[in-house]
Amino acid sequence: LYINYQSVEDWTESHDILQYNPSFNEHEWYDCVLVNNDSNGTLVARLHSLLRCRLPSRKEIDMALVHAFNDHTWKPNTMWKNCQIFNKESNSSFLLMDYIICGALMCPTFGNNKLLRTLHYIVDTVDGDMFLCINCLP
């Protein structure tokens, strides 16, 4: 899946290649995305499936099945400026592909307890554009 978007860093058109695969080299692979949510601003979600709906009017609508991430209050021992921790919701939802802004990189937290295995950091140092997008999240 190719997502075209306007870069916040230099206002040029850019694109991300997003993929999902339940069995990629015997491991799951589900990319994450930034989503423009009308009611809550920008949120992060994990892509689980893509659908193309053909309406009786012959119009095609592209949709995605996603699991959204919620803010979490857990704090790591080493904090840094704009550190954001997210927990993946257990329920899934559908959204129109038009609401996907771009791809996002989520890094799982590490630890022995069950809670830490469900939490993720958002990585804003991938490039300048991601840094600007992530640090504008509410």
Biotite code that builds the C-alpha atoms (Angstrom):
import biotite.structure as struc

atoms = struc.array([
    struc.Atom([0.000, 0.000, 0.000], chain_id="A", res_id=1, res_name="LEU", atom_name="CA", element="C"),
    struc.Atom([1.395, 3.388, -0.978], chain_id="A", res_id=2, res_name="TYR", atom_name="CA", element="C"),
    struc.Atom([0.320, 6.460, 0.995], chain_id="A", res_id=3, res_name="ILE", atom_name="CA", element="C"),
    struc.Atom([1.048, 9.876, -0.512], chain_id="A", res_id=4, res_name="ASN", atom_name="CA", element="C"),
    struc.Atom([1.218, 12.834, 1.836], chain_id="A", res_id=5, res_name="TYR", atom_name="CA", element="C"),
    struc.Atom([2.579, 16.350, 2.007], chain_id="A", res_id=6, res_name="GLN", atom_name="CA", element="C"),
    struc.Atom([5.748, 16.619, 4.082], chain_id="A", res_id=7, res_name="SER", atom_name="CA", element="C"),
    struc.Atom([5.493, 18.963, 7.066], chain_id="A", res_id=8, res_name="VAL", atom_name="CA", element="C"),
    struc.Atom([9.251, 19.529, 6.926], chain_id="A", res_id=9, res_name="GLU", atom_name="CA", element="C"),
    struc.Atom([9.645, 20.934, 3.387], chain_id="A", res_id=10, res_name="ASP", atom_name="CA", element="C"),
    struc.Atom([6.074, 20.836, 1.960], chain_id="A", res_id=11, res_name="TRP", atom_name="CA", element="C"),
    struc.Atom([7.014, 18.452, -0.878], chain_id="A", res_id=12, res_name="THR", atom_name="CA", element="C"),
    struc.Atom([4.988, 15.370, -1.753], chain_id="A", res_id=13, res_name="GLU", atom_name="CA", element="C"),
    struc.Atom([6.284, 12.220, -0.081], chain_id="A", res_id=14, res_name="SER", atom_name="CA", element="C"),
    struc.Atom([5.064, 8.654, 0.191], chain_id="A", res_id=15, res_name="HIS", atom_name="CA", element="C"),
    struc.Atom([5.216, 5.731, 2.584], chain_id="A", res_id=16, res_name="ASP", atom_name="CA", element="C"),
    struc.Atom([4.982, 2.060, 1.723], chain_id="A", res_id=17, res_name="ILE", atom_name="CA", element="C"),
    struc.Atom([2.787, 0.303, 4.281], chain_id="A", res_id=18, res_name="LEU", atom_name="CA", element="C"),
    struc.Atom([2.251, -3.407, 4.647], chain_id="A", res_id=19, res_name="GLN", atom_name="CA", element="C"),
    struc.Atom([0.592, -5.999, 6.809], chain_id="A", res_id=20, res_name="TYR", atom_name="CA", element="C"),
    struc.Atom([1.172, -9.730, 6.792], chain_id="A", res_id=21, res_name="ASN", atom_name="CA", element="C"),
    struc.Atom([0.131, -12.270, 9.453], chain_id="A", res_id=22, res_name="PRO", atom_name="CA", element="C"),
    struc.Atom([2.974, -14.585, 8.364], chain_id="A", res_id=23, res_name="SER", atom_name="CA", element="C"),
    struc.Atom([6.030, -12.644, 7.176], chain_id="A", res_id=24, res_name="PHE", atom_name="CA", element="C"),
    struc.Atom([9.009, -15.013, 7.531], chain_id="A", res_id=25, res_name="ASN", atom_name="CA", element="C"),
    struc.Atom([7.035, -16.855, 10.237], chain_id="A", res_id=26, res_name="GLU", atom_name="CA", element="C"),
    struc.Atom([6.416, -13.608, 12.178], chain_id="A", res_id=27, res_name="HIS", atom_name="CA", element="C"),
    struc.Atom([3.598, -11.065, 12.145], chain_id="A", res_id=28, res_name="GLU", atom_name="CA", element="C"),
    struc.Atom([4.192, -7.769, 10.346], chain_id="A", res_id=29, res_name="TRP", atom_name="CA", element="C"),
    struc.Atom([1.695, -4.967, 10.871], chain_id="A", res_id=30, res_name="TYR", atom_name="CA", element="C"),
    struc.Atom([2.804, -1.417, 10.089], chain_id="A", res_id=31, res_name="ASP", atom_name="CA", element="C"),
    struc.Atom([1.528, 1.510, 12.121], chain_id="A", res_id=32, res_name="CYS", atom_name="CA", element="C"),
    struc.Atom([0.011, 4.727, 10.791], chain_id="A", res_id=33, res_name="VAL", atom_name="CA", element="C"),
    struc.Atom([-0.867, 8.237, 11.904], chain_id="A", res_id=34, res_name="LEU", atom_name="CA", element="C"),
    struc.Atom([-4.584, 8.857, 11.483], chain_id="A", res_id=35, res_name="VAL", atom_name="CA", element="C"),
    struc.Atom([-6.374, 12.195, 11.192], chain_id="A", res_id=36, res_name="ASN", atom_name="CA", element="C"),
    struc.Atom([-9.308, 11.728, 13.544], chain_id="A", res_id=37, res_name="ASN", atom_name="CA", element="C"),
    struc.Atom([-11.911, 14.484, 13.273], chain_id="A", res_id=38, res_name="ASP", atom_name="CA", element="C"),
    struc.Atom([-12.972, 14.282, 16.912], chain_id="A", res_id=39, res_name="SER", atom_name="CA", element="C"),
    struc.Atom([-9.662, 13.609, 18.730], chain_id="A", res_id=40, res_name="ASN", atom_name="CA", element="C"),
    struc.Atom([-7.023, 15.101, 16.437], chain_id="A", res_id=41, res_name="GLY", atom_name="CA", element="C"),
    struc.Atom([-4.197, 12.791, 15.328], chain_id="A", res_id=42, res_name="THR", atom_name="CA", element="C"),
    struc.Atom([-3.919, 9.265, 16.655], chain_id="A", res_id=43, res_name="LEU", atom_name="CA", element="C"),
    struc.Atom([-1.711, 6.222, 16.092], chain_id="A", res_id=44, res_name="VAL", atom_name="CA", element="C"),
    struc.Atom([-3.084, 2.869, 14.888], chain_id="A", res_id=45, res_name="ALA", atom_name="CA", element="C"),
    struc.Atom([-1.793, -0.507, 13.719], chain_id="A", res_id=46, res_name="ARG", atom_name="CA", element="C"),
    struc.Atom([-2.902, -1.690, 10.269], chain_id="A", res_id=47, res_name="LEU", atom_name="CA", element="C"),
    struc.Atom([-4.482, -5.165, 10.250], chain_id="A", res_id=48, res_name="HIS", atom_name="CA", element="C"),
    struc.Atom([-6.287, -5.441, 6.942], chain_id="A", res_id=49, res_name="SER", atom_name="CA", element="C"),
    struc.Atom([-7.254, -3.485, 3.837], chain_id="A", res_id=50, res_name="LEU", atom_name="CA", element="C"),
    struc.Atom([-10.625, -3.631, 2.127], chain_id="A", res_id=51, res_name="LEU", atom_name="CA", element="C"),
    struc.Atom([-12.018, -2.212, -1.073], chain_id="A", res_id=52, res_name="ARG", atom_name="CA", element="C"),
    struc.Atom([-15.791, -1.791, -1.038], chain_id="A", res_id=53, res_name="CYS", atom_name="CA", element="C"),
    struc.Atom([-17.652, -1.511, -4.328], chain_id="A", res_id=54, res_name="ARG", atom_name="CA", element="C"),
    struc.Atom([-20.929, 0.325, -3.924], chain_id="A", res_id=55, res_name="LEU", atom_name="CA", element="C"),
    struc.Atom([-23.985, -0.204, -6.155], chain_id="A", res_id=56, res_name="PRO", atom_name="CA", element="C"),
    struc.Atom([-23.188, 3.192, -7.683], chain_id="A", res_id=57, res_name="SER", atom_name="CA", element="C"),
    struc.Atom([-19.860, 1.642, -8.857], chain_id="A", res_id=58, res_name="ARG", atom_name="CA", element="C"),
    struc.Atom([-17.888, 3.906, -6.573], chain_id="A", res_id=59, res_name="LYS", atom_name="CA", element="C"),
    struc.Atom([-14.997, 2.203, -4.776], chain_id="A", res_id=60, res_name="GLU", atom_name="CA", element="C"),
    struc.Atom([-14.115, 3.024, -1.179], chain_id="A", res_id=61, res_name="ILE", atom_name="CA", element="C"),
    struc.Atom([-10.839, 1.886, 0.375], chain_id="A", res_id=62, res_name="ASP", atom_name="CA", element="C"),
    struc.Atom([-10.982, 1.060, 4.073], chain_id="A", res_id=63, res_name="MET", atom_name="CA", element="C"),
    struc.Atom([-8.588, -0.279, 6.710], chain_id="A", res_id=64, res_name="ALA", atom_name="CA", element="C"),
    struc.Atom([-9.147, -2.450, 9.748], chain_id="A", res_id=65, res_name="LEU", atom_name="CA", element="C"),
    struc.Atom([-6.985, -1.004, 12.536], chain_id="A", res_id=66, res_name="VAL", atom_name="CA", element="C"),
    struc.Atom([-6.230, -1.295, 16.241], chain_id="A", res_id=67, res_name="HIS", atom_name="CA", element="C"),
    struc.Atom([-5.802, 2.163, 17.715], chain_id="A", res_id=68, res_name="ALA", atom_name="CA", element="C"),
    struc.Atom([-3.239, 3.057, 20.374], chain_id="A", res_id=69, res_name="PHE", atom_name="CA", element="C"),
    struc.Atom([-4.204, 4.985, 23.526], chain_id="A", res_id=70, res_name="ASN", atom_name="CA", element="C"),
    struc.Atom([-1.976, 7.220, 25.621], chain_id="A", res_id=71, res_name="ASP", atom_name="CA", element="C"),
    struc.Atom([-0.673, 5.458, 28.705], chain_id="A", res_id=72, res_name="HIS", atom_name="CA", element="C"),
    struc.Atom([0.502, 6.911, 32.011], chain_id="A", res_id=73, res_name="THR", atom_name="CA", element="C"),
    struc.Atom([3.412, 4.495, 32.569], chain_id="A", res_id=74, res_name="TRP", atom_name="CA", element="C"),
    struc.Atom([6.784, 6.262, 32.617], chain_id="A", res_id=75, res_name="LYS", atom_name="CA", element="C"),
    struc.Atom([10.159, 4.662, 31.836], chain_id="A", res_id=76, res_name="PRO", atom_name="CA", element="C"),
    struc.Atom([13.078, 5.019, 34.257], chain_id="A", res_id=77, res_name="ASN", atom_name="CA", element="C"),
    struc.Atom([14.855, 7.243, 31.741], chain_id="A", res_id=78, res_name="THR", atom_name="CA", element="C"),
    struc.Atom([12.526, 9.982, 30.516], chain_id="A", res_id=79, res_name="MET", atom_name="CA", element="C"),
    struc.Atom([13.241, 12.261, 27.568], chain_id="A", res_id=80, res_name="TRP", atom_name="CA", element="C"),
    struc.Atom([11.510, 15.309, 26.203], chain_id="A", res_id=81, res_name="LYS", atom_name="CA", element="C"),
    struc.Atom([8.223, 14.468, 24.424], chain_id="A", res_id=82, res_name="ASN", atom_name="CA", element="C"),
    struc.Atom([8.412, 10.794, 25.455], chain_id="A", res_id=83, res_name="CYS", atom_name="CA", element="C"),
    struc.Atom([5.080, 9.265, 24.468], chain_id="A", res_id=84, res_name="GLN", atom_name="CA", element="C"),
    struc.Atom([3.936, 5.822, 25.612], chain_id="A", res_id=85, res_name="ILE", atom_name="CA", element="C"),
    struc.Atom([0.969, 4.074, 23.982], chain_id="A", res_id=86, res_name="PHE", atom_name="CA", element="C"),
    struc.Atom([-1.057, 0.962, 24.720], chain_id="A", res_id=87, res_name="ASN", atom_name="CA", element="C"),
    struc.Atom([-2.768, -0.926, 21.882], chain_id="A", res_id=88, res_name="LYS", atom_name="CA", element="C"),
    struc.Atom([-6.543, -1.190, 22.218], chain_id="A", res_id=89, res_name="GLU", atom_name="CA", element="C"),
    struc.Atom([-7.952, -4.702, 22.161], chain_id="A", res_id=90, res_name="SER", atom_name="CA", element="C"),
    struc.Atom([-10.913, -3.838, 19.928], chain_id="A", res_id=91, res_name="ASN", atom_name="CA", element="C"),
    struc.Atom([-10.571, -2.998, 16.255], chain_id="A", res_id=92, res_name="SER", atom_name="CA", element="C"),
    struc.Atom([-12.319, -0.467, 14.062], chain_id="A", res_id=93, res_name="SER", atom_name="CA", element="C"),
    struc.Atom([-12.686, 0.457, 10.413], chain_id="A", res_id=94, res_name="PHE", atom_name="CA", element="C"),
    struc.Atom([-11.571, 3.741, 8.925], chain_id="A", res_id=95, res_name="LEU", atom_name="CA", element="C"),
    struc.Atom([-11.470, 5.279, 5.483], chain_id="A", res_id=96, res_name="LEU", atom_name="CA", element="C"),
    struc.Atom([-8.002, 5.252, 3.904], chain_id="A", res_id=97, res_name="MET", atom_name="CA", element="C"),
    struc.Atom([-8.416, 8.988, 3.262], chain_id="A", res_id=98, res_name="ASP", atom_name="CA", element="C"),
    struc.Atom([-7.839, 9.574, 6.996], chain_id="A", res_id=99, res_name="TYR", atom_name="CA", element="C"),
    struc.Atom([-4.390, 7.939, 7.047], chain_id="A", res_id=100, res_name="ILE", atom_name="CA", element="C"),
    struc.Atom([-1.705, 10.634, 7.104], chain_id="A", res_id=101, res_name="ILE", atom_name="CA", element="C"),
    struc.Atom([1.488, 8.564, 6.898], chain_id="A", res_id=102, res_name="CYS", atom_name="CA", element="C"),
    struc.Atom([3.299, 5.579, 8.390], chain_id="A", res_id=103, res_name="GLY", atom_name="CA", element="C"),
    struc.Atom([4.590, 5.606, 11.973], chain_id="A", res_id=104, res_name="ALA", atom_name="CA", element="C"),
    struc.Atom([7.245, 3.597, 13.787], chain_id="A", res_id=105, res_name="LEU", atom_name="CA", element="C"),
    struc.Atom([6.291, 2.073, 17.131], chain_id="A", res_id=106, res_name="MET", atom_name="CA", element="C"),
    struc.Atom([8.862, 0.336, 19.345], chain_id="A", res_id=107, res_name="CYS", atom_name="CA", element="C"),
    struc.Atom([7.704, -2.126, 21.998], chain_id="A", res_id=108, res_name="PRO", atom_name="CA", element="C"),
    struc.Atom([8.813, -1.548, 25.572], chain_id="A", res_id=109, res_name="THR", atom_name="CA", element="C"),
    struc.Atom([10.799, -4.297, 27.229], chain_id="A", res_id=110, res_name="PHE", atom_name="CA", element="C"),
    struc.Atom([10.315, -5.888, 30.610], chain_id="A", res_id=111, res_name="GLY", atom_name="CA", element="C"),
    struc.Atom([9.215, -8.965, 32.495], chain_id="A", res_id=112, res_name="ASN", atom_name="CA", element="C"),
    struc.Atom([5.736, -7.951, 33.552], chain_id="A", res_id=113, res_name="ASN", atom_name="CA", element="C"),
    struc.Atom([2.671, -8.384, 31.359], chain_id="A", res_id=114, res_name="LYS", atom_name="CA", element="C"),
    struc.Atom([1.879, -4.642, 31.156], chain_id="A", res_id=115, res_name="LEU", atom_name="CA", element="C"),
    struc.Atom([5.249, -3.719, 29.654], chain_id="A", res_id=116, res_name="LEU", atom_name="CA", element="C"),
    struc.Atom([4.776, -6.227, 26.837], chain_id="A", res_id=117, res_name="ARG", atom_name="CA", element="C"),
    struc.Atom([1.678, -4.326, 25.649], chain_id="A", res_id=118, res_name="THR", atom_name="CA", element="C"),
    struc.Atom([3.177, -0.814, 25.696], chain_id="A", res_id=119, res_name="LEU", atom_name="CA", element="C"),
    struc.Atom([4.961, 0.949, 22.830], chain_id="A", res_id=120, res_name="HIS", atom_name="CA", element="C"),
    struc.Atom([7.098, 4.048, 22.368], chain_id="A", res_id=121, res_name="TYR", atom_name="CA", element="C"),
    struc.Atom([6.532, 6.165, 19.308], chain_id="A", res_id=122, res_name="ILE", atom_name="CA", element="C"),
    struc.Atom([9.797, 6.808, 17.465], chain_id="A", res_id=123, res_name="VAL", atom_name="CA", element="C"),
    struc.Atom([10.003, 10.400, 16.266], chain_id="A", res_id=124, res_name="ASP", atom_name="CA", element="C"),
    struc.Atom([13.645, 10.351, 15.147], chain_id="A", res_id=125, res_name="THR", atom_name="CA", element="C"),
    struc.Atom([13.067, 8.469, 11.879], chain_id="A", res_id=126, res_name="VAL", atom_name="CA", element="C"),
    struc.Atom([13.268, 11.738, 9.939], chain_id="A", res_id=127, res_name="ASP", atom_name="CA", element="C"),
    struc.Atom([12.566, 15.443, 10.360], chain_id="A", res_id=128, res_name="GLY", atom_name="CA", element="C"),
    struc.Atom([9.047, 15.114, 9.027], chain_id="A", res_id=129, res_name="ASP", atom_name="CA", element="C"),
    struc.Atom([8.101, 12.442, 11.570], chain_id="A", res_id=130, res_name="MET", atom_name="CA", element="C"),
    struc.Atom([9.633, 14.545, 14.355], chain_id="A", res_id=131, res_name="PHE", atom_name="CA", element="C"),
    struc.Atom([7.415, 17.479, 13.421], chain_id="A", res_id=132, res_name="LEU", atom_name="CA", element="C"),
    struc.Atom([4.267, 15.327, 13.015], chain_id="A", res_id=133, res_name="CYS", atom_name="CA", element="C"),
    struc.Atom([4.683, 13.433, 16.290], chain_id="A", res_id=134, res_name="ILE", atom_name="CA", element="C"),
    struc.Atom([5.478, 16.480, 18.382], chain_id="A", res_id=135, res_name="ASN", atom_name="CA", element="C"),
    struc.Atom([2.247, 18.108, 17.206], chain_id="A", res_id=136, res_name="CYS", atom_name="CA", element="C"),
    struc.Atom([0.126, 15.269, 18.662], chain_id="A", res_id=137, res_name="LEU", atom_name="CA", element="C"),
    struc.Atom([-2.290, 16.414, 21.380], chain_id="A", res_id=138, res_name="PRO", atom_name="CA", element="C"),
])
